Amino acid sequence: MLALDYLYIIAMLMMLALGIRYASDTYFEAALLIALFGFVGSFALAKFLLRGEVIE
């Protein structure tokens, strides 16, 4: 679980670095989407591991 959190954080940081390097808003939007989906995915996985089901 922590490894997946680490992977999405690294991907988000890479997108931010590319956005700064190339001065493009597209990379910042991609980083925002990665952060959003990473958080939601981590939440769903944690809920699944604790209860065995995601949707009640």
Secondary structure, DSSP 8 states (H G I E B T S, - for coil): -HHHHHHHHHHHHHHHHHHHHHT-HHHHHHHHHHHHHHHHHHHHHHHHHHHS-S--
